[in-house]
Amino acid sequence: MEETRIYVGLRDKDSHEQIFDTGKYKDILKNVCRNYQTPFSLQVIEGGYFHEDGTWVDENTLLITLIGTPEETVLEIARDVCMFFRQEAVMVTRTPVTQYNIQNSL
């Protein structure tokens, strides 16, 4: 099984500004994952990177974590989010994980 993480910056690729409140972006991501019928975890983190034009940007970033989601679905989600959030790119990482589901046996 694999864990996939999609890192999505919140600053617009052209204006280099965050256009909407972080909560609105979170709501959009939740709806995207629901539409693809994939379970997810969502975190707000801070990040920084260089735009293609060499400009440094500090920004709020949303991190979507998916476990066991097929690669094709991950790529579709990443493309949709990149387009919806007007990003130059989103970063996707994928690593093997072992999953355990612990239940209370009382």
Secondary structure, DSSP 8 states (H G I E B T S, - for coil): -EEEEEEEE-B-TTT-SB-S-HHHHHHHHHHHHHHTT---EEEEEEEEEE-TTS-EEEEEEEEEEEES--HHHHHHHHHHHHHHTT-S--EEEEEE----------
